[in-house]
């Protein structure tokens, strides 16, 4: 795997391990506890997993024609930076319908961990396909920022998880 992609992937995995470590001892009841109209810890993590799964599917499909895609430039870098800033602000965003419609329910931490591990293994396999020359191709489409390259895609996944971590921490304190 390209060293830049490996570094980004390792960072994502470190984040995932941190979240799983925080929830590993939660009972099914605490994992799924939520106020009306709010998400439980399980629902938040299921949402993250689903977003990553859908990203993997999109990337796998688009990778088949990667050589036909334009290269990213300053405009995409500005969009990526703006996306990072937006994700770090304490703002709420509505999840895309495709994510909401495809988000499963998980009963316990083991199910969450298994699904997330599988999703990350799929991502790692995809990342292993990228050559250095393909790193700046517009192969990913973020629902808000639009077309980005694979490095920017990984950064957006990292920021997405980072965006939801305060929610998880708050719910852990309430439990």
FIDREN-123063 format. One record per residue (C-alpha): residue in three letters; y, z, x. Coordinates in steps of 0.1 Angstrom, whole numbers, plus 5000, padded with zeros to 4 digits. Layout:
<node><res>ALA</res><north>Y</north><up>Z</up><east>X</east></node>
...
//
This chain:
<node><res>UNK</res><north>5000</north><up>5000</up><east>5000</east></node>
<node><res>UNK</res><north>5035</north><up>4993</up><east>5012</east></node>
<node><res>UNK</res><north>5050</north><up>5024</up><east>5028</east></node>
<node><res>UNK</res><north>5080</north><up>5025</up><east>5004</east></node>
<node><res>UNK</res><north>5058</north><up>5023</up><east>4974</east></node>
<node><res>UNK</res><north>5035</north><up>5049</up><east>4989</east></node>
<node><res>UNK</res><north>5064</north><up>5073</up><east>4993</east></node>
<node><res>UNK</res><north>5076</north><up>5068</up><east>4958</east></node>
<node><res>UNK</res><north>5041</north><up>5071</up><east>4944</east></node>
<node><res>UNK</res><north>5035</north><up>5103</up><east>4964</east></node>
<node><res>UNK</res><north>5067</north><up>5117</up><east>4950</east></node>
<node><res>UNK</res><north>5056</north><up>5109</up><east>4915</east></node>
<node><res>UNK</res><north>5023</north><up>5126</up><east>4922</east></node>
<node><res>UNK</res><north>5040</north><up>5157</up><east>4936</east></node>
<node><res>UNK</res><north>5060</north><up>5159</up><east>4903</east></node>
<node><res>UNK</res><north>5029</north><up>5156</up><east>4882</east></node>
<node><res>UNK</res><north>5011</north><up>5182</up><east>4902</east></node>
<node><res>UNK</res><north>5040</north><up>5206</up><east>4897</east></node>
<node><res>UNK</res><north>5040</north><up>5201</up><east>4860</east></node>
<node><res>UNK</res><north>5003</north><up>5205</up><east>4857</east></node>
<node><res>UNK</res><north>5004</north><up>5236</up><east>4878</east></node>
<node><res>UNK</res><north>5030</north><up>5251</up><east>4854</east></node>
<node><res>UNK</res><north>5009</north><up>5245</up><east>4823</east></node>
<node><res>UNK</res><north>4973</north><up>5249</up><east>4837</east></node>
<node><res>UNK</res><north>4968</north><up>5284</up><east>4822</east></node>
<node><res>UNK</res><north>4983</north><up>5276</up><east>4787</east></node>
<node><res>UNK</res><north>4961</north><up>5280</up><east>4757</east></node>
<node><res>UNK</res><north>4958</north><up>5252</up><east>4733</east></node>
<node><res>UNK</res><north>4980</north><up>5272</up><east>4709</east></node>
<node><res>UNK</res><north>5008</north><up>5276</up><east>4734</east></node>
<node><res>UNK</res><north>5005</north><up>5240</up><east>4746</east></node>
<node><res>UNK</res><north>5010</north><up>5227</up><east>4711</east></node>
<node><res>UNK</res><north>5035</north><up>5253</up><east>4698</east></node>
<node><res>UNK</res><north>5068</north><up>5238</up><east>4686</east></node>
<node><res>UNK</res><north>5097</north><up>5244</up><east>4663</east></node>
<node><res>UNK</res><north>5101</north><up>5220</up><east>4633</east></node>
<node><res>UNK</res><north>5116</north><up>5187</up><east>4645</east></node>
<node><res>UNK</res><north>5111</north><up>5196</up><east>4682</east></node>
<node><res>UNK</res><north>5083</north><up>5185</up><east>4706</east></node>
<node><res>UNK</res><north>5057</north><up>5208</up><east>4720</east></node>
<node><res>UNK</res><north>5048</north><up>5208</up><east>4757</east></node>
<node><res>UNK</res><north>5018</north><up>5187</up><east>4748</east></node>
<node><res>UNK</res><north>5039</north><up>5162</up><east>4730</east></node>
<node><res>UNK</res><north>5064</north><up>5159</up><east>4758</east></node>
<node><res>UNK</res><north>5037</north><up>5153</up><east>4784</east></node>
<node><res>UNK</res><north>5019</north><up>5129</up><east>4761</east></node>
<node><res>UNK</res><north>5051</north><up>5110</up><east>4757</east></node>
<node><res>UNK</res><north>5055</north><up>5108</up><east>4795</east></node>
<node><res>UNK</res><north>5019</north><up>5096</up><east>4799</east></node>
<node><res>UNK</res><north>5023</north><up>5070</up><east>4772</east></node>
<node><res>UNK</res><north>5055</north><up>5056</up><east>4788</east></node>
<node><res>UNK</res><north>5036</north><up>5053</up><east>4821</east></node>
<node><res>UNK</res><north>5006</north><up>5037</up><east>4804</east></node>
<node><res>UNK</res><north>5028</north><up>5011</up><east>4787</east></node>
<node><res>UNK</res><north>5046</north><up>5005</up><east>4820</east></node>
<node><res>UNK</res><north>5013</north><up>4999</up><east>4837</east></node>
<node><res>UNK</res><north>5002</north><up>4974</up><east>4811</east></node>
<node><res>UNK</res><north>5035</north><up>4955</up><east>4813</east></node>
<node><res>UNK</res><north>5034</north><up>4955</up><east>4851</east></node>
<node><res>UNK</res><north>4998</north><up>4943</up><east>4852</east></node>
<node><res>UNK</res><north>5007</north><up>4914</up><east>4828</east></node>
<node><res>UNK</res><north>5038</north><up>4904</up><east>4847</east></node>
<node><res>UNK</res><north>5022</north><up>4907</up><east>4881</east></node>
<node><res>UNK</res><north>5001</north><up>4877</up><east>4873</east></node>
<node><res>UNK</res><north>5032</north><up>4855</up><east>4875</east></node>
<node><res>UNK</res><north>5052</north><up>4876</up><east>4900</east></node>
<node><res>UNK</res><north>5061</north><up>4846</up><east>4922</east></node>
<node><res>UNK</res><north>5080</north><up>4830</up><east>4893</east></node>
<node><res>UNK</res><north>5104</north><up>4859</up><east>4889</east></node>
<node><res>UNK</res><north>5138</north><up>4861</up><east>4904</east></node>
<node><res>UNK</res><north>5147</north><up>4887</up><east>4930</east></node>
<node><res>UNK</res><north>5168</north><up>4917</up><east>4922</east></node>
<node><res>UNK</res><north>5202</north><up>4922</up><east>4936</east></node>
<node><res>UNK</res><north>5233</north><up>4944</up><east>4934</east></node>
<node><res>UNK</res><north>5234</north><up>4942</up><east>4896</east></node>
<node><res>UNK</res><north>5199</north><up>4956</up><east>4892</east></node>
<node><res>UNK</res><north>5207</north><up>4983</up><east>4918</east></node>
<node><res>UNK</res><north>5237</north><up>4993</up><east>4898</east></node>
<node><res>UNK</res><north>5216</north><up>4995</up><east>4866</east></node>
<node><res>UNK</res><north>5190</north><up>5016</up><east>4884</east></node>
<node><res>UNK</res><north>5217</north><up>5040</up><east>4897</east></node>
<node><res>UNK</res><north>5233</north><up>5042</up><east>4862</east></node>
<node><res>UNK</res><north>5198</north><up>5049</up><east>4847</east></node>
<node><res>UNK</res><north>5193</north><up>5077</up><east>4872</east></node>
<node><res>UNK</res><north>5226</north><up>5093</up><east>4864</east></node>
<node><res>UNK</res><north>5220</north><up>5090</up><east>4826</east></node>
<node><res>UNK</res><north>5185</north><up>5106</up><east>4830</east></node>
<node><res>UNK</res><north>5200</north><up>5135</up><east>4849</east></node>
<node><res>UNK</res><north>5226</north><up>5143</up><east>4823</east></node>
<node><res>UNK</res><north>5217</north><up>5167</up><east>4796</east></node>
<node><res>UNK</res><north>5217</north><up>5140</up><east>4770</east></node>
<node><res>UNK</res><north>5190</north><up>5132</up><east>4744</east></node>
<node><res>UNK</res><north>5176</north><up>5097</up><east>4741</east></node>
<node><res>UNK</res><north>5155</north><up>5083</up><east>4714</east></node>
<node><res>UNK</res><north>5121</north><up>5072</up><east>4726</east></node>
<node><res>UNK</res><north>5114</north><up>5035</up><east>4720</east></node>
<node><res>UNK</res><north>5093</north><up>5029</up><east>4689</east></node>
<node><res>UNK</res><north>5065</north><up>5014</up><east>4709</east></node>
<node><res>UNK</res><north>5062</north><up>5047</up><east>4728</east></node>
<node><res>UNK</res><north>5063</north><up>5068</up><east>4697</east></node>
<node><res>UNK</res><north>5037</north><up>5047</up><east>4679</east></node>
<node><res>UNK</res><north>5013</north><up>5048</up><east>4708</east></node>
<node><res>UNK</res><north>5016</north><up>5085</up><east>4718</east></node>
<node><res>UNK</res><north>4983</north><up>5103</up><east>4712</east></node>
<node><res>UNK</res><north>4978</north><up>5140</up><east>4705</east></node>
<node><res>UNK</res><north>4961</north><up>5161</up><east>4732</east></node>
<node><res>UNK</res><north>4944</north><up>5194</up><east>4723</east></node>
<node><res>UNK</res><north>4943</north><up>5210</up><east>4757</east></node>
<node><res>UNK</res><north>4955</north><up>5208</up><east>4793</east></node>
<node><res>UNK</res><north>4922</north><up>5193</up><east>4805</east></node>
<node><res>UNK</res><north>4927</north><up>5163</up><east>4782</east></node>
<node><res>UNK</res><north>4963</north><up>5158</up><east>4793</east></node>
<node><res>UNK</res><north>4953</north><up>5160</up><east>4830</east></node>
<node><res>UNK</res><north>4925</north><up>5136</up><east>4825</east></node>
<node><res>UNK</res><north>4946</north><up>5110</up><east>4808</east></node>
<node><res>UNK</res><north>4975</north><up>5114</up><east>4832</east></node>
<node><res>UNK</res><north>4952</north><up>5111</up><east>4862</east></node>
<node><res>UNK</res><north>4936</north><up>5079</up><east>4849</east></node>
<node><res>UNK</res><north>4971</north><up>5065</up><east>4842</east></node>
<node><res>UNK</res><north>4982</north><up>5073</up><east>4878</east></node>
<node><res>UNK</res><north>4950</north><up>5058</up><east>4892</east></node>
<node><res>UNK</res><north>4958</north><up>5026</up><east>4873</east></node>
<node><res>UNK</res><north>4994</north><up>5026</up><east>4887</east></node>
<node><res>UNK</res><north>4981</north><up>5031</up><east>4922</east></node>
<node><res>UNK</res><north>4957</north><up>5001</up><east>4919</east></node>
<node><res>UNK</res><north>4987</north><up>4980</up><east>4907</east></node>
<node><res>UNK</res><north>5009</north><up>4992</up><east>4936</east></node>
<node><res>UNK</res><north>4982</north><up>4982</up><east>4961</east></node>
<node><res>UNK</res><north>4986</north><up>4946</up><east>4949</east></node>
<node><res>UNK</res><north>5022</north><up>4942</up><east>4959</east></node>
<node><res>UNK</res><north>5031</north><up>4925</up><east>4992</east></node>
<node><res>UNK</res><north>5063</north><up>4933</up><east>5010</east></node>
<node><res>UNK</res><north>5077</north><up>4899</up><east>4998</east></node>
<node><res>UNK</res><north>5071</north><up>4909</up><east>4962</east></node>
<node><res>UNK</res><north>5089</north><up>4943</up><east>4962</east></node>
<node><res>UNK</res><north>5123</north><up>4928</up><east>4950</east></node>
<node><res>UNK</res><north>5109</north><up>4907</up><east>4922</east></node>
<node><res>UNK</res><north>5120</north><up>4914</up><east>4887</east></node>
<node><res>UNK</res><north>5086</north><up>4925</up><east>4875</east></node>
<node><res>UNK</res><north>5095</north><up>4955</up><east>4853</east></node>
<node><res>UNK</res><north>5115</north><up>4957</up><east>4821</east></node>
<node><res>UNK</res><north>5130</north><up>4991</up><east>4813</east></node>
<node><res>UNK</res><north>5139</north><up>4995</up><east>4776</east></node>
<node><res>UNK</res><north>5175</north><up>5002</up><east>4784</east></node>
<node><res>UNK</res><north>5182</north><up>4990</up><east>4819</east></node>
<node><res>UNK</res><north>5163</north><up>4957</up><east>4816</east></node>
<node><res>UNK</res><north>5147</north><up>4938</up><east>4844</east></node>
<node><res>UNK</res><north>5141</north><up>4958</up><east>4876</east></node>
<node><res>UNK</res><north>5119</north><up>4956</up><east>4907</east></node>
<node><res>UNK</res><north>5088</north><up>4977</up><east>4913</east></node>
<node><res>UNK</res><north>5106</north><up>5002</up><east>4935</east></node>
<node><res>UNK</res><north>5133</north><up>5007</up><east>4908</east></node>
<node><res>UNK</res><north>5105</north><up>5010</up><east>4882</east></node>
<node><res>UNK</res><north>5089</north><up>5038</up><east>4901</east></node>
<node><res>UNK</res><north>5123</north><up>5056</up><east>4905</east></node>
<node><res>UNK</res><north>5128</north><up>5053</up><east>4867</east></node>
<node><res>UNK</res><north>5094</north><up>5068</up><east>4861</east></node>
<node><res>UNK</res><north>5103</north><up>5097</up><east>4884</east></node>
<node><res>UNK</res><north>5136</north><up>5102</up><east>4867</east></node>
<node><res>UNK</res><north>5119</north><up>5101</up><east>4833</east></node>
<node><res>UNK</res><north>5097</north><up>5129</up><east>4842</east></node>
<node><res>UNK</res><north>5125</north><up>5148</up><east>4859</east></node>
<node><res>UNK</res><north>5145</north><up>5144</up><east>4826</east></node>
<node><res>UNK</res><north>5118</north><up>5161</up><east>4806</east></node>
<node><res>UNK</res><north>5110</north><up>5189</up><east>4831</east></node>
<node><res>UNK</res><north>5138</north><up>5212</up><east>4818</east></node>
<node><res>UNK</res><north>5124</north><up>5209</up><east>4783</east></node>
<node><res>UNK</res><north>5090</north><up>5219</up><east>4795</east></node>
<node><res>UNK</res><north>5104</north><up>5248</up><east>4815</east></node>
<node><res>UNK</res><north>5124</north><up>5260</up><east>4785</east></node>
<node><res>UNK</res><north>5093</north><up>5259</up><east>4763</east></node>
<node><res>UNK</res><north>5073</north><up>5278</up><east>4790</east></node>
<node><res>UNK</res><north>5098</north><up>5306</up><east>4790</east></node>
<node><res>UNK</res><north>5097</north><up>5308</up><east>4752</east></node>
<node><res>UNK</res><north>5059</north><up>5311</up><east>4753</east></node>
//
